[in-house]
Amino acid sequence: MFKKIFFQSLFAGILASIAGLIYNRIYLFATLADFSKVLNTGSIIGLNIMVCILAGMIYWILVKSLKKKGDILFGFLFSIISFACVMIPISISLPLKIQSPELFPGLGVPMVFFPVVAWFTIKPLFNLANIDI
């Protein structure tokens, strides 16, 4: 079961990373605001994978200890924590060298939700009865 959850977390992290990189490019071309010194490709990939792997560990602990209620509790916790993390990109003080710092929340806030959206998108694929990793 741990192996299955690990791969689910890894694939969700990869999906969230791809979505983050695509959104980063779209935002750059739409606003011409370059935040690569604050939020670069490596940090987008690393944060998304790290968050999804951490979520997978928490999910495994909750499902192992609380069975079916753990799955429901994890859904609530992951969603609530994601909403709470919206404050992170809003409250960051950017260096004075960065042009148009007021546009940073428009880049960062949607990216906060990419791991939770990717997790819940990938989850049904790993819940199929015939998958045994």
Buried (B, 14 or more C-beta within 10 A) or exposed (E): EEEBBBBBBBBBBBBBBBBBBEBBEEBBEEEEBEBEEBBEEEEBBEBBBEBBBEBBEBBBEBBEEEEEEBBEBBBEBBBEBBEEBBEEBEEEEBEEEBEEBEBBBBBBBBBBBBBBBBBEBBBEEBEEEEEEE
